[in-house]
Amino acid sequence: MTTAPLSWDGSAHPSGRTETACAVETGLDLAGLRVRATAVGAADLAVRVTPQEVPGVLLIEVSPGDPTDEAPVRARVEWRLPCTGATGYWTPGTGTRWLPPSWALPRIAALPKGAPVGSLVGTADAALCTFAVGETVRPVSIGEGAVEETGEFSWWVEHEGGTLRLLLDLSGRHFADTVRGAADWWGASQPLSVVPDSAFEPVFCTWYALHLAMTATEVEKLAELAAPLGFGALIVDDGWQTDENGRSYATTGDWQPAPVGFPDFAEHVARVRALGLNYLLWHALPFAGDRSAAIGTLAEHALAHLPALETYVLDPRSPVVRAHQVERLAAAVEQHGVDGLKIDFIDTFLREPTTASPDPDCTEVAEGVRRLLAELDARLRAVRPEVLIEHRQQYMGPGLWPYATMVRATDCPHNATENRTRTADLRLTAGPLAVHADPLTWHPDEAPAQIAVLLLSVLFATPQVSVDLAAQGPGQLAALRFWLAVMAEHRDLLQRSEFRPHRPELAYPLIESRRGGARAFGRYAPVPVAVAGEWDLLLLGNADPDTLVRLTFDRPPGRLTVLVQDAMGGTVAEAAPNVEGLELSLHVPLGGLLTLRR
């Protein structure tokens, strides 16, 4: 469907530049919906509205005409809906789910940080409006919030240059389906990396267990304990490149193994890999520290200096910077034999620059980041085609998908609720990537049931763990071993499936996934669990101290086999009831697993 402007005029923008605007006819019979397209710095604009396959989903494309001056043209779309029945506002950065006011500061989404998507969620998880912008590299400005004067919810999105493509989902489906639909839309327009099965295997990370106080001997001891428990990979975090123990980034940028702690790095890596573990190595991509050798030649190619962290943030628009970083990071794979990299702090590139490289080969910092990652990816895959690359929230947008295999929830140690919400949010927007939990950590005296609760909080993601394994007792190790085994056995159901987290405004008290005739539920509050459709296997992990689990069915399930296990895998109950009604209540202990088969 193509629409001519219903009304437009060329007037003066507050900046003094020409502003051209028009109302947009969407073709939807939706009371109160108003849409307006604007181009600043262009004499005219063209608007095209194309209905998508799902009823109520539209693609709006705003193409500005020729510029009226030398400044970049900015295309913008604004729209409003009555804010009726709204329960929360979902954005990909997790955080609060409250309805923001329309006067709140806009957010910026670009390749180094965030994703241009959001969803106004209503009663029963129905999306009142979900949007996504097609720009995946350059910055997109986003305003969203409730209008106090009118009771409406308003949005606006804009970016510089070229056509603005806006996907607007007003279908009223479950919000998770609409957000995942936006991710599918992004994925259809760009190449995607091949994500190996190993990206979905549990990871032991050194960070919370050792921080910077690590040596090759200590890392290998942890690896020897981790491999028999079911871990498939080891991430050696910050500390391998320095013999210092302070929380400083002054020695980053050279990316050479610490001479005392790691005297023969390639042999160390080989010993860990011989245990059956993939080896990933941490790098802070933007940094060149104050005491690094690299900063002697790279200081003039920096975006900023961060005194508190004792490091410079390098300018990725510089070919000199990119050549250095690619050479040093590739050495981990080419010279030391590691299987992949944990790439940290990419979102730091998006900070407001105070300086700049004298020889950039592109204008946008976001484009420089893309070129850096693309050059690194090509170099690594030439040596190891199934290289493992971890990115992290907040840098998880679709523009990064071709250069990563997994994306991890940002730091939230000891926080089961935060890990649950962050991994669930990432599942909706991660496209083909494996979603990883922030490493789970706990006190040496933690009860096995509470360790199981931590694991259940990330039941639908790839678990990472970072504790002193040598300090764990038999019960603690049993809980860890049991739940890692469950997550491995049902990996496809839990991680590569139709995924629905419920009630985002309540931090997802219930999460479910479906794959064929199998169902899996994570229960994080004393709520009933609705089971719909045909199924032959049902798993339910109980992470709430209320042990009475109430299941409701849309049809009588008939003869069942029931197995209830505790947090360590011990059998609590077995039965074979014939359920002719639509409800079944059972006691499942905290941290335990219910398995039903038909």
N, C-alpha and C positions, 0 to 999 in steps of 0.2 A: 504494500500500500504506500503510495507517495502522497504527501500532503503539501499543498501550497500554503504559504503563510496565511492564516486567517486575518491577521492584521499585523503590520510591522511598520516601523519607521526608523529612520537614521537620525539619532539624536546624540547629544553630547554626554559621554560617560563622565563621572566625577573626576576621572583622570584627565579629561579634556579630549580623549580619543573618541572616535565614532563608535556608538553602540547600536547594534541592529537586533531587534527582538521580534518574536512571533509566538502566538499561542499554538499549541500542538493538538491536533485532533487524533486521539488514540483509537477510536472506534469501539471502546469499551463502555458498556452501560454500567458505570460505577459512580454512584452518587458522590459528589464532592471532589472528585479527582480533577485537579488542574495541573497542566503541564505547560511550561514556557521554555523556549530556547532562545539563547542570546549569543551574539558574537561581538566581542570588543576588538576594534581595530580592523573591521571588515565592513565593506559597504553593503553586503547582503549575505544571506545564508540560505542553504537548502536543508530541508528536514525530510527524512524518510522514516516511516513507521512500518515495520514488518511483523505481522503476527507470527509467532513460533508454533511448533508442533503442539505443545501443551496449551490448551485454552487458557487465556488470561495472561500469557507471557508475550511480551513485546520486545522487539529490538528497535530502539530509537537512534538514528544516526543524524548528527548535526554537522554539516559541512560548511564552514565559512567560505565566503568568496575571497576575492583578491584583497590583500591588505591595503589600508589607506595610508599607512606610514611605515617606518622602518622597524618599529617594535613588533614583537611576536603577537600574532592573533590569539585571543583566548576564547575558546568555545565553552558554553555553559548550558546546563539543563537544570531547571528548578521544577519541583512538583510538590503538591500538597494533597493530604487526605484527612478526612475527619479522624481524630484520634479516639476512636470508640472501641472498647473491648481490648485495648492494649494492656499487656501484662509485663512486657520487658523489651529491651532493645539489645539485639545481638550484634557484636562486632568481632572480628577475628582475633583481636588482641587480648581476649578474655577481659579481665577487669570487671567493673561493676555492670550489672544488667539493668540499672535504673533507666528511666526515660530521660535523656539529657534535655535541657532547655535549648530552644532554638538560638539563644544568644551565646551558647558555649563556644569556645574556640574551635575552629575547624581542625580536622586532622589531615595529615598528608600521608598518602600511600605511594610508595615508589618501589622499585626493585630492591633497594637495600633494606626496606622496612615496611611492614604492613601489607595489606591487600585491599584493593578498592571494592569492598563488598560490605553490606549490612542488611539487617532484617528487623522489621518491626513485628514483634510476636504478640499474638492475641490468645484468647481463651483456648484451652485444649491444644496448645502448641501450633495453632494455625498461623501461618505467615500472613499478616495483613499487607505487607509490601516488602519484598526483597529486591535489592538492586545489586548490580555489578557493572563495573566499567571495563571496557576492553583494553585500555592502555595498561601494559604490564611492565614497562620499564621506567618511563618518565614520571615525574611527580603528578599526582592527581590530588587536587584539593577537594575536601568533602565536608559539607556542613549538614548537620542533621539534628533535629530536636523538636520538642513540643512547643507550640506557639501559645503563649499564655493568654493573649488577647482573644483568640478565636477557638481554642480547643482543637486545633488541627495539629498534625505532625508534618513538618516540612523537611525537604531535602534540597540540596544543590550539589552538583559536581562540576568541576571544570578543569581544563588543562590547556596548555599552550600548543598551538600548531596542529594542523591536520584535523581529520574527522573525529569527533567525539562519539564513541559507540557505547550506548547505555542499554543494558538488559534490565527490564522491569518485569518482575514476577508478581502478578496480582491474582494468582490462581487460587489462593486460599488453602494450598496444601500444607502438610506438616513443614515447619520451618526448616528442618534438617534436609528434607527433600529439595526444597527450593535453593538452599545454599549449595548443596551438592550439585544441583543442576547448573548453578552459576560456575562451579569449578569445572564441570564437564564442558561448558561453553568455552571457557578459557583453553582447556586442553585440546579442543578441536581445531584451534587456530595456531598451534605451535608444536615444534618437535618435542618429544618427551624422552627422557633418559630411560634406559632399561634398568629396572630395579631388580637386582638378584635376590633370590630367596634368602640369602645370608643377611640381608638388611633387616629381616624380620626376626632374627634370632636374639635371645636375651644377651645383654651386654653387662659386663662388670667394668665399672669406671673407677679410676684411682682417686678422683678429686676429693670427695668428702672423707674417704678413708685415710688418705695420706697428705692431701694438699701439696705444698711444694717440697715437703720433707720426704723425698723419695730417692731410692737408689735402684739400680738394676736388680740387686739381690732381693729387696723388699717387693718389688713389682712381680718378680718371678715366683716368690712364695705365694702371693695372692693368686696369681694365675694358676698355680698348681692346685689350690683349694677350689677355685672357681670352676675349672673345667669339669670335674665329676658331678657338680651340682646341676649342670644343664646349660651353662652359659656357652654362647657361640662366639663371642668376641670380647676383646679387652680394649678399652680406651685408656691410653696413658695421657693424662691431662697435663696441665701446666706444672712445670717443675723438671721436666726431662732436659730442658735447654739451659738450665742454670743450677749451680750449686748453692745459690742463695735460698733462704727460706722465707724472706719477707714478701708481703703482698705488694709487689711492685712489678711494673712492666718495663723497667729500665733496661733489661737484658734481652728483650724481644727484638726480632728483626734479622738476626744472623742465622737463627735456626740451625745451630750446631749442637750436638749432644754435650751435656755437662761432662767435662773431662774427669772429674772425680767420681760422680755418681754413676755415670754410664761410660766406662772406658772403652768398651768394644760394642758399639750399638748394634751392628749387624748381627753379631753372634747372639746378643741378648734377644733380639727380635726372633731369630731362628729358634731359640730355645722355647720361647712362648708359643710360636706357631706350631712347634712339634707336639704341643699338648692338645692340638686340635682347635685352637682359638685364632680367629682373625685378629690382627693387630692394627689399631687405629691410633694416630698420633695427633695431639692438639697443636694448632697454630692460631695465633691471633692475627688474622690477615691484614688489618689496616695498620698495625703498629710497627714502629721502629724506635726502640727505647733510647733514652738519653745516654746510656753507657754502651750502646751497641756499636760495633764497627760500621754497620750499614749506614747509620745516621750521618757519618762523615761525608758521604756522597749524596744522601737522599734528603737532607734537611731542607734544601731549597725546593723540593718537590712535595711539600707537606701542605695539608689543608689546615692543620691546627696543631698547637702544642697543648698537652694536658698535664699541667704541673703536678696535680694530685696523683696521677698515675705514672709520672715520670716517663712519658712517651710522646712521640709525635704520631699524628694520624696522617698517613701518606695519601697523596692525591692519585687516585686510580686513573685519571685522565692522562697521566704521564706515561709514555712508552718506557721510560727509564724505570719507573716504579714497577710497572707490570713485568718487565723482563727480570728484575731482581726477585720479585715475589714468586713468579713462576719457577725460576731456577731453584730457589731455596726450598720451596714446598715440594717440588718434584723430586728433590734429592731424597726425601723420606721414602719414596717408593722405589726410585731407581737405584739408590746406593744402599739404603738400609733394609729394603725388602718388606716394608709394611704393606698392609692390605688396603689402607685408606686413611683419611684425614678427618679430624674434627675441626671444622673451620669456624672460628669464633669471632664475634664483634663486628660482623658485616654491617649491622645497623649503625655503628659508629660513623661510617662514611657519610651518613645523612645529616650529621650535625652541621650547624651553621659554620661555614669556613671563615677563617680569619686571614688566611694566606692562600696561595695557589701556586701550582707548578708553572714555570715559565714556558714550558713546551707541551701544552695539552694537545691531543689530537682529536678531541671532541669537546662539546660544550657542557653537557650535563654530567654531573658526578655519577648519577645512576647509570648512564651509558658507559662511563669508565669502569664501573663495577662489573657491568655485564661483560665487557671486553676482557677484563682481568679473569673472571671466572671461566669464560669461554676458552681463553688461551690456556689456562691451567687444566681445564677438563680435557682438551685435545692432547695435551702433553701426557697427562696421567693415563688416559685410555689407550694411548699408543703402547704403553708398557703393560698395563693391567686393565683389560677391557671391562672387567666387573669390579672396578675400584669402588670402595665404599666411601661416601662423602656425607658427613653429618652437618646440617645447618640447624638453626635454633630459632624459636620464637624470639623476637619479633620479625626476623627476616625469613618469611615463609610464603611469600606471594608467588603467583604463577610464573613470573619472569625468571624465578630461580629454579624452577622444576628441572630444566634440562641439565643442571649442573650439580645435582644432589641425588642421593638415594634415600636419605632419611632426614626427618626434621624433628627436633626435640623440644619438649616443653621447657620454658625458661626456668631459671633457678627457683625452687620452692622446697628446700629441704625440710623434712619432717611434716610436711603439710599434705595430707591425703586429699582433702577437698580441693585444694588448688591444683594438685597434679591431675585429679580426675577431670576438673573443668577444662584445664588447658589441653590435655590430650584429646578430650572429646571435641573441643573446638577445632583443634588441628585436624582431626579425622575428617571434618566437613570440608576443609579447604586445602588439604595436602595433595589432592590429585593422585598421582601414582606412587607417591613417596611413602615409605614406612614411617609411621608416627611413633616416636620414642618418648618414654616418660623421662622427667628429670630423675636422676639417680635416687633411688630410695635409700634412706639411711635411718638408723635408729640407735637408741642407747643400748649398751651391752646387756642391760637388765630387762629389755623389752620382752613382753609375753609373746609366745608364739601366735596367739590369736590376733594380737595387734599387728604383728608382722604380716599375717595373712590379710588384714584389713588394708595395709599399705599396698600389698600386691593387688588386691581386688580393686583398689582405686584406679589402677591402670590396667584392668583386665582386658580392655579393648585396644591396647597399645602394646608396643614392644617394651618389655620391662628393662630398666637399667637399675643396677644396685651398686652402692658404694659404702661398704662397712668393713670393719676388720673381721674377716672371716675366721681368723684363728681364735677370736674371742667369743665365738658363738657356741652356745650349748647344744646338746642333742635335739631338744625340742625346737629351738630356733632354726637349726639347720633342716629339721624335718619339715617345718612349715614352708621354708624356702624351696626345698627340693620338691615337695608335693605340688605347690602351685606353679612352679616353673614347668613341671611335667604336664599338668593340666593345660597350661597355656601353649605348650609345644604340641600336644596331641590335637588340640582344637584350634590351631593357629589360623586356618583359613576362615573358620566360623567367627573367630573373635576379631581378626584384623583385616581380612579381605572379604568383606560381606556388605550386605545392606545394613546400614548403621543408623540408629535413631536414639539420640539422647533426649530425654524428656524434661520439660520444665526448666528451661535455662535460667529463669528468674529465681529459682530455688537451688541453683548449683547442681542440677541434674541428680535428683534423688533416685532416679531409675534410668538405666541405660539398657538398650537391647540391640541385638544383631540377629540377622537372619541369613541363612545360606541354604538353599534347597529346602529339605525337610527338617533342618536343625534350627533351634532357637537358643539364644544365650541371653541371660539377664544379669545385670549387676544391680543389687538392691542396697541402697545407701541410706534409706530412711524407712520408717514403718508404714509403707504404702502397699496397697494391693497390686498384684502383678497380673495384667490382662494378657491372655494368650489367645491369639487369633490365627485362623487358617489351619491348614493341614500341617502336621508335624509328626516326626517319629523320634526325635531326640530333643530334650530340653535340659539345659544347664542353668543353674541359678547359684550365684555366689552371694552370700549374705554378709554384708559389711556393717550391719546395724545391730546394736545390742538387743533389740526386740527380736526374739528368736521365732515368733509365730508368723510364719510366711503364709499369706493367703493368695491363692491362685484363682483367677476367674477365667472361664473358658467361653468361647462363643458357640460351642457344641460339646456334648458329653464326650470326654476322651476315651471312655471304656476301660478295658483292662490295661493296667500300667505295671511296670516294674519300678520300684522306688529304691534309691540308694541315698542315704544321708551320711556325709563324712564330715569329720571335724577339721580344724585348721591344719592338722598335721597329716591328714589323709586317713585317719582311723575310722572304721565303720561305726556309726552311731545307731543306724536303723536300716533295716531292709524289709520290704513288703511288696505284695503284688495285689493291690486293691482293684476292684472293678468300680470305676467312678461313673455313675449314671447321671449325676447332676452336673451343674455348671460351676461348682466351687470345690476346692480342695485346700485344706489347711494342714500344715505340717510344721514341726519345730526343726529349725536349722540353726546350729550354733553359730555364734559370732566367728567370722572367718571361715565358715564351713561351706560345703558344696552340696547342693541337691541335684541329683541326676534322675530324670524321668525318661523312660523309654516306652514306646507303644508297640 
